[in-house]
Amino acid sequence: MSMAAATVRELSVPAWPTQFSFATTVPLERTPAAHTDAGRLAALHALTLAGCDIAELPLRSGRRPVWPTGFVGSIAHDDALAVAVAARIGAARTIGIDVERHDALNASDASVVLRDEELEVVCDDPSLATLLWSVKESAYKAWCTGLDIELDRVDPRDIHVTIVDSIALEVHAMGELHDRVAAIGALQAGKLRLDDLVLTLAWKLGPAPA
């Protein structure tokens, strides 16, 4: 069965910005190549929903996808799901998306990636630990995309996630990272539970400064 036969669906998340378009599919194999293909298909569908009908994504020169002129987006995938988000530049300064099994991060190991104040919130809840870790992943992608650079040697504990309410979160850069991402600054974030998976999104609305 080829990746061309995969079913790609629109994903609707009413709590997330209406300017964004989302699409999902399921990798047909548990291989890096299948994950990449599924992510590409989801991204092309999300771009179509956002008003950009193209047959292929631009060739990438590094780890991050390259988006068509006038659009911005993000891709995430694991064995169970590939998901992509796309938006017109002007509506979104930057976007980052992530997908994880909801309890992937053992709470006892969370100190490697979570700040002390985040650990106090998590206690011994692996789902909450995974949520915060996933938001950090989404924020990292958003900052890299918005700055058009690879942010190497980032300590995850320099990414501070605050839970605002049952739907919304905020992300702030701390320490050395603060100055590196100052051109974008703090991000808004949201979460969505899909069966055994958690999806998170981090974003900054509005156009890039002239």
C-alpha atoms as an extended CHARMM CRD file, in Angstrom:
* protein
*
       210  EXT
         1         1  MET       CA              0.0000000000        0.0000000000        0.0000000000  PROA      1               0.0000000000
         2         2  SER       CA              1.5270000000        3.3340000000       -1.0240000000  PROA      2               0.0000000000
         3         3  MET       CA              1.4790000000        6.5640000000        0.9210000000  PROA      3               0.0000000000
         4         4  ALA       CA             -0.5950000000        8.0070000000       -1.9110000000  PROA      4               0.0000000000
         5         5  ALA       CA             -3.4190000000        5.7260000000       -0.7250000000  PROA      5               0.0000000000
         6         6  ALA       CA             -3.3870000000        7.1050000000        2.8080000000  PROA      6               0.0000000000
         7         7  THR       CA             -6.5050000000        8.8720000000        4.0220000000  PROA      7               0.0000000000
         8         8  VAL       CA             -5.8730000000       12.5070000000        4.9240000000  PROA      8               0.0000000000
         9         9  ARG       CA             -8.4970000000       14.3440000000        6.9560000000  PROA      9               0.0000000000
        10        10  GLU       CA             -9.1410000000       17.8760000000        8.0910000000  PROA      10              0.0000000000
        11        11  LEU       CA             -8.8490000000       18.3640000000       11.8340000000  PROA      11              0.0000000000
        12        12  SER       CA            -11.1100000000       20.9040000000       13.4870000000  PROA      12              0.0000000000
        13        13  VAL       CA            -10.0370000000       22.4010000000       16.8070000000  PROA      13              0.0000000000
        14        14  PRO       CA            -12.5020000000       25.1930000000       17.7220000000  PROA      14              0.0000000000
        15        15  ALA       CA            -10.3870000000       26.3630000000       20.6770000000  PROA      15              0.0000000000
        16        16  TRP       CA             -7.3890000000       27.0940000000       18.4390000000  PROA      16              0.0000000000
        17        17  PRO       CA             -7.1030000000       30.1320000000       16.1260000000  PROA      17              0.0000000000
        18        18  THR       CA             -9.5790000000       30.0040000000       13.2470000000  PROA      18              0.0000000000
        19        19  GLN       CA             -6.8660000000       31.3650000000       10.9180000000  PROA      19              0.0000000000
        20        20  PHE       CA             -5.0860000000       28.0000000000       11.1050000000  PROA      20              0.0000000000
        21        21  SER       CA             -5.8340000000       24.8850000000        9.0240000000  PROA      21              0.0000000000
        22        22  PHE       CA             -5.0790000000       21.3840000000       10.3300000000  PROA      22              0.0000000000
        23        23  ALA       CA             -4.8620000000       17.9760000000        8.6800000000  PROA      23              0.0000000000
        24        24  THR       CA             -4.0310000000       14.4740000000        9.8990000000  PROA      24              0.0000000000
        25        25  THR       CA             -3.2150000000       11.0530000000        8.5390000000  PROA      25              0.0000000000
        26        26  VAL       CA             -1.8030000000        7.7940000000        9.8930000000  PROA      26              0.0000000000
        27        27  PRO       CA              1.6500000000        6.5530000000        8.8510000000  PROA      27              0.0000000000
        28        28  LEU       CA              1.2570000000        3.2460000000        7.0540000000  PROA      28              0.0000000000
        29        29  GLU       CA              4.4600000000        1.8360000000        8.5270000000  PROA      29              0.0000000000
        30        30  ARG       CA              6.4800000000        2.3400000000       11.6940000000  PROA      30              0.0000000000
        31        31  THR       CA              9.5120000000        3.6820000000        9.8710000000  PROA      31              0.0000000000
        32        32  PRO       CA             11.0860000000        7.1500000000        9.6780000000  PROA      32              0.0000000000
        33        33  ALA       CA             10.3910000000        7.2640000000        5.9340000000  PROA      33              0.0000000000
        34        34  ALA       CA              6.7010000000        6.4520000000        6.4570000000  PROA      34              0.0000000000
        35        35  HSD       CA              6.4670000000        9.0880000000        9.2000000000  PROA      35              0.0000000000
        36        36  THR       CA              8.0220000000       11.6860000000        6.8920000000  PROA      36              0.0000000000
        37        37  ASP       CA              5.6980000000       10.7910000000        4.0080000000  PROA      37              0.0000000000
        38        38  ALA       CA              2.6430000000       10.9730000000        6.2520000000  PROA      38              0.0000000000
        39        39  GLY       CA              3.7220000000       14.3540000000        7.5880000000  PROA      39              0.0000000000
        40        40  ARG       CA              4.2340000000       15.6400000000        4.0530000000  PROA      40              0.0000000000
        41        41  LEU       CA              0.7570000000       14.5070000000        2.9920000000  PROA      41              0.0000000000
        42        42  ALA       CA             -0.8240000000       16.1230000000        6.0360000000  PROA      42              0.0000000000
        43        43  ALA       CA              1.0890000000       19.3410000000        5.3500000000  PROA      43              0.0000000000
        44        44  LEU       CA             -0.0290000000       19.4790000000        1.7110000000  PROA      44              0.0000000000
        45        45  HSD       CA             -3.6470000000       19.0070000000        2.7810000000  PROA      45              0.0000000000
        46        46  ALA       CA             -3.3600000000       21.6690000000        5.4880000000  PROA      46              0.0000000000
        47        47  LEU       CA             -1.8780000000       24.0760000000        2.9340000000  PROA      47              0.0000000000
        48        48  THR       CA             -4.7470000000       23.3840000000        0.5340000000  PROA      48              0.0000000000
        49        49  LEU       CA             -7.2230000000       24.1640000000        3.3060000000  PROA      49              0.0000000000
        50        50  ALA       CA             -5.3100000000       27.4030000000        3.9510000000  PROA      50              0.0000000000
        51        51  GLY       CA             -5.5910000000       28.4080000000        0.2960000000  PROA      51              0.0000000000
        52        52  CYS       CA             -2.3020000000       27.1290000000       -1.1360000000  PROA      52              0.0000000000
        53        53  ASP       CA             -2.8290000000       24.2600000000       -3.5710000000  PROA      53              0.0000000000
        54        54  ILE       CA              0.5940000000       22.7880000000       -4.3610000000  PROA      54              0.0000000000
        55        55  ALA       CA              1.6980000000       19.3030000000       -5.3560000000  PROA      55              0.0000000000
        56        56  GLU       CA              4.9060000000       19.1510000000       -3.3070000000  PROA      56              0.0000000000
        57        57  LEU       CA              6.5180000000       20.9750000000       -0.4210000000  PROA      57              0.0000000000
        58        58  PRO       CA              9.6370000000       22.9750000000       -1.2830000000  PROA      58              0.0000000000
        59        59  LEU       CA             12.8680000000       21.0270000000       -0.8050000000  PROA      59              0.0000000000
        60        60  ARG       CA             14.3270000000       21.3760000000        2.6700000000  PROA      60              0.0000000000
        61        61  SER       CA             17.9730000000       22.1770000000        3.3040000000  PROA      61              0.0000000000
        62        62  GLY       CA             17.9920000000       21.3740000000        7.0350000000  PROA      62              0.0000000000
        63        63  ARG       CA             15.8820000000       19.6620000000        9.6890000000  PROA      63              0.0000000000
        64        64  ARG       CA             12.8710000000       21.9440000000        9.3330000000  PROA      64              0.0000000000
        65        65  PRO       CA             10.2870000000       21.8190000000        6.5200000000  PROA      65              0.0000000000
        66        66  VAL       CA             10.3140000000       24.6730000000        4.0030000000  PROA      66              0.0000000000
        67        67  TRP       CA              6.9460000000       26.3130000000        3.4250000000  PROA      67              0.0000000000
        68        68  PRO       CA              5.6430000000       27.9500000000        0.2350000000  PROA      68              0.0000000000
        69        69  THR       CA              6.0360000000       31.7070000000       -0.0740000000  PROA      69              0.0000000000
        70        70  GLY       CA              3.2710000000       33.4500000000        1.8470000000  PROA      70              0.0000000000
        71        71  PHE       CA              2.5390000000       30.5450000000        4.2090000000  PROA      71              0.0000000000
        72        72  VAL       CA              3.8710000000       29.1670000000        7.4850000000  PROA      72              0.0000000000
        73        73  GLY       CA              3.2900000000       25.8040000000        9.1300000000  PROA      73              0.0000000000
        74        74  SER       CA              4.5040000000       22.9310000000       11.2430000000  PROA      74              0.0000000000
        75        75  ILE       CA              4.4750000000       19.1160000000       11.1110000000  PROA      75              0.0000000000
        76        76  ALA       CA              4.5680000000       16.4210000000       13.8100000000  PROA      76              0.0000000000
        77        77  HSD       CA              4.3090000000       12.6400000000       13.6510000000  PROA      77              0.0000000000
        78        78  ASP       CA              4.6510000000        9.3920000000       15.5320000000  PROA      78              0.0000000000
        79        79  ASP       CA              3.6050000000        5.7970000000       14.8420000000  PROA      79              0.0000000000
        80        80  ALA       CA             -0.0770000000        6.5420000000       15.3890000000  PROA      80              0.0000000000
        81        81  LEU       CA             -0.5980000000        9.9270000000       13.7490000000  PROA      81              0.0000000000
        82        82  ALA       CA              0.8890000000       12.6030000000       11.5270000000  PROA      82              0.0000000000
        83        83  VAL       CA             -0.5080000000       16.1120000000       11.9210000000  PROA      83              0.0000000000
        84        84  ALA       CA              0.2100000000       19.4120000000       10.2100000000  PROA      84              0.0000000000
        85        85  VAL       CA             -0.8950000000       23.0030000000       10.6040000000  PROA      85              0.0000000000
        86        86  ALA       CA             -0.6870000000       25.7900000000        8.0410000000  PROA      86              0.0000000000
        87        87  ALA       CA             -1.6590000000       29.4590000000        7.8800000000  PROA      87              0.0000000000
        88        88  ARG       CA             -1.1080000000       32.4940000000        5.7240000000  PROA      88              0.0000000000
        89        89  ILE       CA              1.7410000000       34.7550000000        6.7700000000  PROA      89              0.0000000000
        90        90  GLY       CA              0.0770000000       37.8500000000        8.1100000000  PROA      90              0.0000000000
        91        91  ALA       CA             -2.4010000000       35.8010000000       10.0980000000  PROA      91              0.0000000000
        92        92  ALA       CA              0.3510000000       33.9280000000       11.9220000000  PROA      92              0.0000000000
        93        93  ARG       CA              3.8480000000       35.0640000000       12.7590000000  PROA      93              0.0000000000
        94        94  THR       CA              4.8290000000       31.4970000000       13.5990000000  PROA      94              0.0000000000
        95        95  ILE       CA              3.3890000000       28.0950000000       14.5430000000  PROA      95              0.0000000000
        96        96  GLY       CA              4.6980000000       24.8930000000       16.1070000000  PROA      96              0.0000000000
        97        97  ILE       CA              2.8470000000       21.5980000000       16.5930000000  PROA      97              0.0000000000
        98        98  ASP       CA              3.6730000000       18.3540000000       18.4210000000  PROA      98              0.0000000000
        99        99  VAL       CA              2.0720000000       14.9500000000       19.0340000000  PROA      99              0.0000000000
       100       100  GLU       CA              2.9420000000       12.5010000000       21.8100000000  PROA      100             0.0000000000
       101       101  ARG       CA              1.4390000000        9.4950000000       23.5250000000  PROA      101             0.0000000000
       102       102  HSD       CA             -0.3350000000       11.1710000000       26.4430000000  PROA      102             0.0000000000
       103       103  ASP       CA              1.7250000000        9.4620000000       29.1650000000  PROA      103             0.0000000000
       104       104  ALA       CA              5.0430000000        9.1190000000       27.3320000000  PROA      104             0.0000000000
       105       105  LEU       CA              7.1080000000       11.0320000000       29.9100000000  PROA      105             0.0000000000
       106       106  ASN       CA              7.4530000000        9.2320000000       33.2100000000  PROA      106             0.0000000000
       107       107  ALA       CA              6.9500000000       11.7410000000       36.0080000000  PROA      107             0.0000000000
       108       108  SER       CA             10.0830000000       10.4580000000       37.7740000000  PROA      108             0.0000000000
       109       109  ASP       CA             12.1710000000       11.4180000000       34.7230000000  PROA      109             0.0000000000
       110       110  ALA       CA             10.5140000000       14.7850000000       34.2020000000  PROA      110             0.0000000000
       111       111  SER       CA             13.1950000000       16.7490000000       36.0830000000  PROA      111             0.0000000000
       112       112  VAL       CA             15.4220000000       16.4420000000       33.0180000000  PROA      112             0.0000000000
       113       113  VAL       CA             13.0980000000       18.6880000000       30.9830000000  PROA      113             0.0000000000
       114       114  LEU       CA             10.8220000000       20.4840000000       33.4630000000  PROA      114             0.0000000000
       115       115  ARG       CA             11.5190000000       23.4560000000       35.7110000000  PROA      115             0.0000000000
       116       116  ASP       CA             11.0570000000       23.2170000000       39.4840000000  PROA      116             0.0000000000
       117       117  GLU       CA              7.7920000000       25.1460000000       39.3770000000  PROA      117             0.0000000000
       118       118  GLU       CA              6.5320000000       22.8790000000       36.5920000000  PROA      118             0.0000000000
       119       119  LEU       CA              7.4700000000       19.7900000000       38.6070000000  PROA      119             0.0000000000
       120       120  GLU       CA              5.3770000000       21.1050000000       41.4850000000  PROA      120             0.0000000000
       121       121  VAL       CA              2.3760000000       21.2530000000       39.1450000000  PROA      121             0.0000000000
       122       122  VAL       CA              3.0260000000       17.7970000000       37.6800000000  PROA      122             0.0000000000
       123       123  CYS       CA              3.5760000000       15.9220000000       40.9790000000  PROA      123             0.0000000000
       124       124  ASP       CA              3.5000000000       12.2610000000       39.8430000000  PROA      124             0.0000000000
       125       125  ASP       CA              1.1280000000       12.6260000000       36.8690000000  PROA      125             0.0000000000
       126       126  PRO       CA              2.7780000000       11.3150000000       33.6550000000  PROA      126             0.0000000000
       127       127  SER       CA              0.0270000000       12.7750000000       31.4680000000  PROA      127             0.0000000000
       128       128  LEU       CA              0.5990000000       16.2590000000       32.8350000000  PROA      128             0.0000000000
       129       129  ALA       CA              4.3630000000       15.8540000000       32.5600000000  PROA      129             0.0000000000
       130       130  THR       CA              3.9640000000       14.7870000000       28.9330000000  PROA      130             0.0000000000
       131       131  LEU       CA              1.6660000000       17.7160000000       28.2140000000  PROA      131             0.0000000000
       132       132  LEU       CA              4.2230000000       20.2470000000       29.4360000000  PROA      132             0.0000000000
       133       133  TRP       CA              7.0150000000       18.5010000000       27.5470000000  PROA      133             0.0000000000
       134       134  SER       CA              4.9400000000       18.4880000000       24.3500000000  PROA      134             0.0000000000
       135       135  VAL       CA              4.1750000000       22.2030000000       24.6800000000  PROA      135             0.0000000000
       136       136  LYS       CA              7.9120000000       22.8430000000       25.0010000000  PROA      136             0.0000000000
       137       137  GLU       CA              8.4550000000       20.8830000000       21.7770000000  PROA      137             0.0000000000
       138       138  SER       CA              5.7760000000       22.9280000000       20.0030000000  PROA      138             0.0000000000
       139       139  ALA       CA              7.2520000000       26.1890000000       21.2900000000  PROA      139             0.0000000000
       140       140  TYR       CA             10.7550000000       25.2040000000       20.2020000000  PROA      140             0.0000000000
       141       141  LYS       CA              9.4580000000       24.5170000000       16.6740000000  PROA      141             0.0000000000
       142       142  ALA       CA              7.5680000000       27.8130000000       16.6230000000  PROA      142             0.0000000000
       143       143  TRP       CA             10.6040000000       29.8340000000       17.6690000000  PROA      143             0.0000000000
       144       144  CYS       CA             12.8240000000       28.0700000000       15.1000000000  PROA      144             0.0000000000
       145       145  THR       CA             10.2780000000       28.6620000000       12.3400000000  PROA      145             0.0000000000
       146       146  GLY       CA              9.6110000000       32.2650000000       13.2660000000  PROA      146             0.0000000000
       147       147  LEU       CA             13.3190000000       33.0990000000       13.4320000000  PROA      147             0.0000000000
       148       148  ASP       CA             14.1900000000       30.8590000000       10.4440000000  PROA      148             0.0000000000
       149       149  ILE       CA             17.1050000000       29.3040000000       12.3290000000  PROA      149             0.0000000000
       150       150  GLU       CA             18.0160000000       26.0790000000       14.1120000000  PROA      150             0.0000000000
       151       151  LEU       CA             18.1320000000       26.7790000000       17.8440000000  PROA      151             0.0000000000
       152       152  ASP       CA             20.8510000000       24.3700000000       18.9320000000  PROA      152             0.0000000000
       153       153  ARG       CA             21.8610000000       23.5560000000       22.5110000000  PROA      153             0.0000000000
       154       154  VAL       CA             18.5560000000       24.6000000000       24.0660000000  PROA      154             0.0000000000
       155       155  ASP       CA             17.9430000000       23.4890000000       27.6460000000  PROA      155             0.0000000000
       156       156  PRO       CA             14.2540000000       22.4510000000       27.8350000000  PROA      156             0.0000000000
       157       157  ARG       CA             14.1640000000       23.9020000000       31.3500000000  PROA      157             0.0000000000
       158       158  ASP       CA             14.6760000000       27.3360000000       29.7800000000  PROA      158             0.0000000000
       159       159  ILE       CA             11.2260000000       26.9370000000       28.2140000000  PROA      159             0.0000000000
       160       160  HSD       CA              8.6420000000       27.7760000000       30.8860000000  PROA      160             0.0000000000
       161       161  VAL       CA              5.0550000000       26.5880000000       30.3930000000  PROA      161             0.0000000000
       162       162  THR       CA              2.2090000000       28.0670000000       32.4210000000  PROA      162             0.0000000000
       163       163  ILE       CA             -1.2300000000       26.4610000000       32.4530000000  PROA      163             0.0000000000
       164       164  VAL       CA             -3.7580000000       29.2900000000       32.1200000000  PROA      164             0.0000000000
       165       165  ASP       CA             -6.9560000000       27.2250000000       32.2260000000  PROA      165             0.0000000000
       166       166  SER       CA             -8.3460000000       23.8950000000       31.0040000000  PROA      166             0.0000000000
       167       167  ILE       CA             -7.6600000000       24.8630000000       27.3640000000  PROA      167             0.0000000000
       168       168  ALA       CA             -4.9650000000       27.5350000000       27.1650000000  PROA      168             0.0000000000
       169       169  LEU       CA             -1.2910000000       27.6850000000       28.1010000000  PROA      169             0.0000000000
       170       170  GLU       CA              1.4670000000       30.2800000000       27.8040000000  PROA      170             0.0000000000
       171       171  VAL       CA              5.1460000000       29.7460000000       26.9980000000  PROA      171             0.0000000000
       172       172  HSD       CA              8.0170000000       32.0300000000       27.9900000000  PROA      172             0.0000000000
       173       173  ALA       CA             11.7220000000       31.6960000000       27.2930000000  PROA      173             0.0000000000
       174       174  MET       CA             13.9980000000       31.9260000000       30.3100000000  PROA      174             0.0000000000
       175       175  GLY       CA             17.7340000000       32.2010000000       30.8640000000  PROA      175             0.0000000000
       176       176  GLU       CA             19.9840000000       32.3130000000       27.8010000000  PROA      176             0.0000000000
       177       177  LEU       CA             17.1020000000       31.3450000000       25.5240000000  PROA      177             0.0000000000
       178       178  HSD       CA             15.2040000000       34.5250000000       26.3980000000  PROA      178             0.0000000000
       179       179  ASP       CA             17.5680000000       36.7470000000       24.4320000000  PROA      179             0.0000000000
       180       180  ARG       CA             17.8480000000       34.2980000000       21.5410000000  PROA      180             0.0000000000
       181       181  VAL       CA             14.0950000000       34.3580000000       20.8510000000  PROA      181             0.0000000000
       182       182  ALA       CA             13.3840000000       37.9550000000       21.9520000000  PROA      182             0.0000000000
       183       183  ALA       CA             12.3670000000       38.9560000000       18.4140000000  PROA      183             0.0000000000
       184       184  ILE       CA              9.3170000000       36.7230000000       18.7980000000  PROA      184             0.0000000000
       185       185  GLY       CA              8.8790000000       36.5610000000       22.5540000000  PROA      185             0.0000000000
       186       186  ALA       CA              6.2350000000       34.6760000000       24.4860000000  PROA      186             0.0000000000
       187       187  LEU       CA              3.8620000000       32.2660000000       22.7570000000  PROA      187             0.0000000000
       188       188  GLN       CA              0.2900000000       31.1910000000       23.2650000000  PROA      188             0.0000000000
       189       189  ALA       CA             -0.3720000000       27.4580000000       23.3620000000  PROA      189             0.0000000000
       190       190  GLY       CA             -3.2070000000       24.9680000000       23.3840000000  PROA      190             0.0000000000
       191       191  LYS       CA             -3.7830000000       21.2490000000       23.8070000000  PROA      191             0.0000000000
       192       192  LEU       CA             -6.0440000000       18.5670000000       22.3900000000  PROA      192             0.0000000000
       193       193  ARG       CA             -6.4810000000       14.9670000000       23.5510000000  PROA      193             0.0000000000
       194       194  LEU       CA             -7.1280000000       12.3990000000       20.7950000000  PROA      194             0.0000000000
       195       195  ASP       CA             -7.6120000000        8.9230000000       22.2840000000  PROA      195             0.0000000000
       196       196  ASP       CA             -4.1630000000        7.9660000000       23.6620000000  PROA      196             0.0000000000
       197       197  LEU       CA             -2.4460000000       10.9620000000       22.0750000000  PROA      197             0.0000000000
       198       198  VAL       CA             -1.9800000000       14.5630000000       23.1030000000  PROA      198             0.0000000000
       199       199  LEU       CA             -1.5600000000       17.2760000000       20.4720000000  PROA      199             0.0000000000
       200       200  THR       CA             -0.1450000000       20.6550000000       21.3940000000  PROA      200             0.0000000000
       201       201  LEU       CA              0.1750000000       23.8670000000       19.4310000000  PROA      201             0.0000000000
       202       202  ALA       CA              2.2350000000       27.0010000000       20.1040000000  PROA      202             0.0000000000
       203       203  TRP       CA              1.7670000000       30.1730000000       18.1000000000  PROA      203             0.0000000000
       204       204  LYS       CA              2.2280000000       33.8990000000       17.6850000000  PROA      204             0.0000000000
       205       205  LEU       CA             -0.4580000000       35.7410000000       15.7500000000  PROA      205             0.0000000000
       206       206  GLY       CA              0.1100000000       38.6170000000       13.3840000000  PROA      206             0.0000000000
       207       207  PRO       CA              2.6940000000       39.4910000000       10.7310000000  PROA      207             0.0000000000
       208       208  ALA       CA              6.4310000000       39.6510000000       11.2250000000  PROA      208             0.0000000000
       209       209  PRO       CA              7.7980000000       43.1530000000       11.9210000000  PROA      209             0.0000000000
       210       210  ALA       CA              8.7760000000       45.0980000000        8.8150000000  PROA      210             0.0000000000
